[in-house]
Amino acid sequence: MAALAAAPVTVVPESTQQAVGYPSLFLLVLIGALVPVVPTGALVSSAAVVAVHRAAPFSLALVFVTASLAAFLGDLALYWLGRRGMKSKNGSRWLEAIRARAPEDRLEQARTKLADHGVAVLVLSRLMPAGRLPVMLACLIAQWPVRRFVRGNLPACLAWAATYQLIGILGGSLFREPWEGVVAAIALTVLISAVPGVWRRLRGAAR
């Protein structure tokens, strides 16, 4: 036991943590955009908490750039795959995945709002929990070209990354230990994601 206590503790260098952390964040957010089961908002908030507690400069800026770029590329890839599915007689599994997560009532609302407000709806859709895919499907049905989708999706991804990073900054600033801030940030993002579903159930029950 004395020998173990006297043994030096191996500390992972800051540069090594960043070399692993940022590519991992990029990959997970990219996968989450393509396969919408990964809680990407919680990932960005958690990464922001860790960045707040780091002494390394530009950590928060790197989290923002990494998350927004990964979200943008993931959305762009999913939209391109959806367009291919729309043009194909047999569709595609990517298009079916989008349809499965876009209930008919929400799709109809998205189509109406998209027709009335255009690109602005696409920008806001990423900030609304479970709002991204119904609006993306509405864009596919409206046959938006990729260039028009990009014009709306780029500011949407920037706003999304900034919003969830602010949640992480708040959690990291309120708690001394990084893990406490991560738990608080995750709890808040889960709560934000759950509110629309609870609201729809309550409104349905009232009817």
C-alpha positions, 0 to 999 in steps of 0.5 A: 500500500505504501508503494502504491501511495508513493507511485506517481499519478499519471496525468493526461496532458491537456494537449492529449485531452483536446486531441481526443476530445474535439474529434470525438465531439465532432464525430458524435454530433455528426452521427447524431445529425444523421441518426437522431438518437444521440443527444447532441445538445447534451454533448455540446453542453457537456463539452462546454462545461469542460471547456469552462474549467480548462486553462487552455485558451480558445477551448470554448471557441473550439467547442463552438466551431466543432459542434456547429460544423459537425451539425451542419455537415450532418444535416447537409448529408441527411438532406442530400440522402433524403433528396435521393430518396425522394427521387428514387421509386423505392425511396431510401432508409434515410428518407423513411427514418426522417418520415418516422420521426415526423408525425403527420400533424407536425409535418403539416404544421411545418409545411404551413409555416415553411410556406408562410415564412420560408428560411426563417422556419428552418433556422428556428427548427433546430432550436425547437426540440424535435423540430428539425426533422419535420421541417427538413421533411417539409423542405424535401416535399417542397423540393428545396434545392440543396443551396437553398437548404444550406442558406437556412441550415448554416445559421440554424446550426450556429444558433443551435451550437451557441444555445447549448454551449451557453447552457454548458457555460452556465452549468460550468460557472455555477459549480466548482467541479466539472462533473457537477456542471456536466450533470446540471447541463445534461439535466437541463437539456433533457428537461428542455427536450421533454417539455414539448412532448409533455405540452402536447400530451396535456393539450391532447388530454384537455381536448 
